[in-house]
């Protein structure tokens, strides 16, 4: 540590706590991508639905997975943000 940043040698120096907040965009994007991949895999390998093609099933379940896991990622973000305030 440089001597000009040492609080013992410079009594006027005030140390402030640094809060490391999680990034909302990263949580939402990673949650949506994970949900889309998971939904697409379930649609591809899952049972066939009547009156729909494989592509329709994969796209529908990928979109639903992206929405629900994206919302779950938002809740996880809120919990992580709340926990970062306590530190």
Secondary structure, 3 states (H helix, E strand, C coil): CCHHHCCCCCCCCCCCCCCCCCCHHHHHHHHHHHHHHHHHHHHHHCCCCCCCCHHHHHHHHHHHHHHHHHHHHHHHHHHHHHHHHHC
